[in-house]
Amino acid sequence: MGTQKPLVIGIAGGSGSGKTSVTKKIHHVFQEHSVVVIEQDFYYKDQSHLEFEERLATNYDHPLAFDTDLLIEDLEKLLIRQSIEKPVYDYALHTRSSEKIAIEPKDVIILEGILILEDKRLRNLMDIKLFVDTDADLRIIRRILRDINDRGRTIESVIDQYMSVVRPMHNQFIEPTKRYADIIIPEGGHNEVAIDLMVTKIKTILDSGNDL
C-alpha cells in the first residue's frame, strides 16, 4: 500500500445505465493496486424509527434517501488511510441492517451510485468524475429484467415504479449532474474504448504519485 493520497473515482449514472459494469471492469484491471468500491446504495438512511408501512413509501431515487453525511465521513477516513465499517442496507425490511462490512484503506477508491455527483461536498472529494450515459429505453429494459429475475417483481410493478418515481427523479436529480462529470461514457460497460482510456489515465496518475 502506498503512502500517497488515495485516488477517488466517482462513477455516476441512472439506474440501468451500466455504471456497475464500468466499475467492475475498472476494478478488475487494478486488482494488483489496492482498490476498494464504495456503493452509494449501502448508505441509504436508517429507517428503524419508522413503522414498516412508512418505510415502504421511501423514494430511493431522491437525494434525501441517502445518509450523505456518513458517506462523506467514511470517505474522509479512507483518504487519511483509516479503516471504516461500511453500513449494509436490508431491502426486505427497508432499513439499515445491524451488519457492517470492515473496509481497509486502499490506493484507489471507486465511489459508485446514481446521485454521487449531486452533492458538492462529495464532488470535492473526487479526483475523477465519470457519468455513464445510456439511453432511457435501454435503462428501463435492464431495470425490468433485473427486477423480475433478481427481485421477483411483476412487470406491471416495475413499469409503474419507473413511471411514477424513477423517471421523474432521473430527470430532476440525476441527469442534471452530468454537467459535473469530467468524462461522459456513452453505453456504459460496452464502451471498451472509453474504459481503456480511463484505465490508462488512472495508471498514469498512480505511477506519478497522484499528480493530476
C-alpha positions in Angstrom: 0.0 0.0 0.0 1.3 3.4 -1.0 1.7 6.4 1.2 0.3 8.9 -1.3 -3.3 10.2 -1.0 -5.8 7.6 -2.4 -7.2 8.3 -5.8 -11.0 8.8 -5.7 -13.0 8.0 -8.8 -16.7 8.8 -8.9 -18.9 6.8 -11.3 -22.5 8.1 -11.6 -25.4 7.4 -14.0 -29.0 6.5 -13.9 -30.5 3.1 -12.8 -29.7 0.5 -15.5 -27.1 2.8 -17.2 -24.2 0.3 -16.8 -22.2 2.2 -14.2 -21.8 -1.0 -12.2 -20.3 -2.8 -15.3 -17.9 0.1 -15.7 -17.0 -0.1 -12.0 -16.3 -3.8 -12.2 -14.2 -3.5 -15.3 -12.0 -0.8 -13.8 -11.8 -2.7 -10.5 -10.8 -5.9 -12.3 -7.9 -4.1 -14.1 -6.5 -2.6 -10.9 -6.7 -5.6 -8.6 -2.9 -5.5 -8.3 -3.2 -2.0 -6.9 -5.3 -1.9 -3.8 -8.8 -0.9 -4.9 -12.0 -0.6 -2.9 -15.5 0.0 -4.2 -17.9 2.1 -2.1 -21.5 1.8 -3.3 -23.8 4.7 -2.5 -26.7 2.2 -2.2 -25.2 1.0 1.0 -25.7 4.4 2.5 -29.4 4.7 2.5 -30.7 6.3 5.7 -31.5 4.2 8.7 -35.3 4.0 9.0 -35.7 1.8 12.0 -37.6 4.6 13.8 -40.4 4.4 11.2 -43.3 1.9 11.0 -42.9 -0.6 8.2 -45.7 0.9 6.2 -43.9 4.3 6.3 -40.7 2.7 5.1 -42.5 1.2 2.1 -43.1 4.8 0.9 -39.3 5.6 0.7 -38.3 7.2 -2.6 -34.9 5.6 -3.1 -34.1 7.8 -6.1 -34.2 11.1 -4.2 -31.1 12.7 -2.7 -32.7 12.8 0.8 -32.9 9.0 0.8 -29.1 8.8 1.4 -27.1 9.4 4.5 -24.6 11.5 2.7 -23.0 12.9 5.9 -22.0 9.3 6.9 -20.7 8.6 3.4 -18.6 11.7 3.4 -17.3 10.9 6.9 -16.3 7.4 5.8 -14.6 8.7 2.6 -12.6 11.2 4.6 -11.4 8.4 6.9 -10.3 6.3 3.9 -8.5 9.3 2.5 -6.3 9.6 5.6 -5.9 5.8 5.5 -8.2 4.9 8.4 -10.4 1.8 8.2 -14.2 2.1 8.2 -17.2 -0.1 8.8 -19.4 0.2 5.7 -23.1 0.0 6.6 -25.4 -2.6 5.0 -29.0 -1.9 3.9 -31.7 -4.5 4.3 -34.1 -4.1 1.4 -36.6 -6.6 2.8 -37.0 -4.6 6.0 -36.4 -1.2 4.2 -33.9 0.0 6.8 -30.3 -0.3 7.7 -29.1 -3.8 8.8 -27.2 -4.4 12.0 -24.5 -5.9 9.9 -21.4 -3.9 8.8 -18.6 -4.6 6.5 -15.0 -3.8 7.5 -13.2 -1.8 4.8 -9.4 -1.2 4.9 -7.9 1.9 3.2 -6.7 1.4 -0.3 -4.8 3.3 -3.0 -7.9 3.7 -5.3 -11.4 4.4 -4.1 -14.2 3.9 -6.6 -17.4 5.6 -5.4 -20.4 4.4 -7.5 -24.1 5.4 -7.4 -26.9 7.3 -9.1 -26.5 10.5 -7.2 -22.9 10.8 -6.1 -22.4 13.9 -8.2 -25.4 15.7 -6.7 -23.7 16.8 -3.5 -20.9 19.4 -3.9 -19.1 18.0 -0.8 -18.9 14.6 -2.4 -17.7 16.0 -5.7 -15.0 17.9 -4.0 -13.6 14.6 -2.7 -13.3 13.1 -6.2 -10.2 13.3 -8.4 -12.1 11.9 -11.5 -15.8 12.2 -12.1 -17.5 9.9 -14.6 -21.1 9.8 -15.8 -22.3 6.7 -17.6 -24.8 8.0 -20.2 -27.2 5.4 -21.6 -30.5 5.9 -23.5 -33.7 5.7 -21.4 -35.1 2.7 -23.4 -32.0 0.6 -22.6 -32.1 1.6 -18.9 -35.8 0.6 -18.5 -35.3 -2.7 -20.2 -32.3 -3.5 -18.0 -34.3 -2.5 -14.9 -37.3 -4.6 -15.9 -35.1 -7.7 -16.5 -33.2 -7.2 -13.2 -36.2 -6.6 -11.0 -38.2 -9.5 -12.5 -35.3 -12.0 -12.5 -33.5 -11.0 -9.3 -36.2 -9.4 -7.2 -39.3 -11.4 -8.1 -41.3 -8.3 -9.2 -44.0 -8.2 -11.7 -43.5 -6.3 -15.0 -46.5 -4.1 -14.0 -45.0 -3.1 -10.7 -41.6 -2.3 -12.3 -43.1 -0.1 -15.0 -45.4 1.7 -12.5 -42.4 2.5 -10.3 -40.4 3.6 -13.3 -43.1 6.0 -14.5 -44.1 7.3 -11.1 -40.7 7.6 -9.4 -37.6 6.5 -11.3 -38.1 8.5 -14.5 -39.1 11.8 -12.8 -36.3 11.5 -10.2 -33.8 10.8 -13.0 -34.9 13.9 -15.0 -35.0 16.1 -11.9 -31.9 15.0 -10.0 -29.6 12.5 -11.8 -29.5 13.8 -15.4 -28.6 17.4 -14.4 -25.4 16.1 -12.5 -24.0 15.1 -15.9 -22.6 18.6 -16.2 -20.3 18.0 -13.3 -18.6 15.0 -14.9 -15.1 15.2 -16.2 -15.8 12.3 -18.6 -19.1 11.1 -20.0 -19.1 7.4 -21.1 -21.9 6.5 -23.5 -23.3 3.0 -23.4 -21.6 2.0 -20.1 -19.7 -1.2 -19.9 -20.0 -1.8 -23.6 -17.8 1.2 -24.4 -14.4 -0.5 -24.3 -12.6 2.5 -25.8 -13.7 4.8 -23.1 -12.9 2.3 -20.4 -9.4 1.7 -21.8 -8.8 5.4 -21.9 -9.9 5.7 -18.3 -7.7 2.8 -17.2 -4.7 4.4 -18.9 -5.4 7.7 -17.2 -5.7 6.0 -13.8 -2.4 4.1 -14.3 -0.7 7.3 -15.2 -1.9 9.0 -12.1 -0.9 6.1 -9.9 2.5 5.9 -11.4 3.1 9.6 -11.0 2.0 9.8 -7.4 -1.4 11.3 -7.8 -0.2 14.2 -9.9 -3.4 15.1 -11.7 
